[in-house]
Amino acid sequence: MNIVETFVQEPEYWITSLDGVKEYLEKHVKKGTVSVAGNSAGGREILVYAYGEKENLPQTVSFSSAFAARKPELYTRAPERKKLSLFIYGAIHGAEVEGTAGLLNLINLLEHGTDLRGRKNDALLKLAEQYRIVIVPLSQPDGRARFRRNSMVGQSLDVFQYYAHGVWNDGTPCKYPYHKEVMPLPVNEFEQLGAYFNDNGVNCQHDDFFGNIQPETQTLIRLVHEERPDCILSCHSCEADPGMSTPAATLTDNGLRMVQQIAASVMANQIKANLRPYHRVNLQQGRAFILQDILYMASGGLPLLYEFPHGCVNIPFSHDEIIDLGLILFEEIMKFGVETGFKNRF
């Protein structure tokens, strides 16, 4: 498959590569902490950034048991905690790096008082002070290593297809939904294995959660189980408009209503900023059993999935607009949590 890539110069505030993220976290983090949370199927480090002190309250019951007792607070220990907790991870599909760029700007804001563009956001900073925030900027580094670009802005859908989904040895694209019909994919039969998949050919969003579970998935499960966050945000990207997507199938009706409220607030503020999100909130359709379900069951945290735009030529967005979408998303989630405590999500 021959693709024609357009040269687009990424700005300095756009950090998404494995080396770029690692270098930034090593050199510029002073207030938070950075550690290696685990390794990918291909042996690459999975880095985690934490901001705010962790409250190590004892775990005396499983989430399942506390839920069955109609006292989930026995597991989450929310009434005893001083701060809310937010867990965010990006790039579980290695070519979906727009959330990663937004997260590095959020980290710089937490560390230095401005985003990487030098812009202040005192409202977001004030909200963040009421949280412990844990961020995994690149949760599936194998696919990220295979994605040889730093963004899709200005590229054609053929470029997106090539890097995200991959190409067979005979030159034909491996298209959606086939790559969800076989797992793991036969990696030796690919000219270009798509960045959706780790080096074992597994899409961790649809991992074999109760069988041969992948190390990236294990790392995320362990982290959320240890953190017991109030909310979990997964940053994805797509070739369409931005918006909240695919609620976890295991959510209660209360939890689904909470997701819809957050989605409506995010959408309203992005419209106000002329950032062209989906002009609808319809999260009842297409609910699927995905990684968010497992992380919810491992932690009790309200699971959210947000689709950033790639900025491909069919629906163009600039790097600057994509960062703004992310910062509004993070601010509205934090604001909702401060106002509600994410209570009654069960």
Beta strands, then each sheet from edge to edge (+ up, - down):
strand 1: 33-39
strand 2: 45-51
strand 3: 84-90
strand 4: 131-136
strand 5: 166-168
strand 6: 190-193
strand 7: 231-238
strand 8: 243-244
strand 9: 302-309
sheet 1: 1+ 2- 4+ 3+ 7+ 9+ 8-
sheet 2: 5+ 6-
end
